[in-house]
Amino acid sequence: MASQNNTGRQFSKLSAITIVATAAVSAARFAAYDGGHATSAGGVKDSQGITEHAADVGQAFSAITSYSGLIEANEAFAFGAYLKPAADGSGKAAVGTADDHCGRALGAAAAAGQFVECQVVKHQHPAA
């Protein structure tokens, strides 16, 4: 499904950073502070943004850090769903919760592998 009920794949990048890949990264994934895909582990594996392009180890890539970017779905989710990195380490978007997320879906994904606009938001993690 297209973003915000509009046709096509759209997003609104307001800012981005350059990261040097420490592992191969794919486009349209949550990027970690350590240069790989983000996971649910937190710390340096927290999401720093959404990758715009793929990169091999040692290559620079750009990650969107403000407003929105296209993200690949790891599972189906609804418009407005809280999103977090998938548990499998792929950096794809999985369903989060109000207290565990780093994005909001600005479109719906009917199945894994679909690309959806994701609003980048401040990390929320459960209290320890």
Summary of the structure (lengths in Angstrom):
residues: 128
radius of gyration: 13.1
end to end distance: 36.1
largest distance: 41.4
contacts: 437
relative contact order: 0.23
helix: 5%
strand: 46%
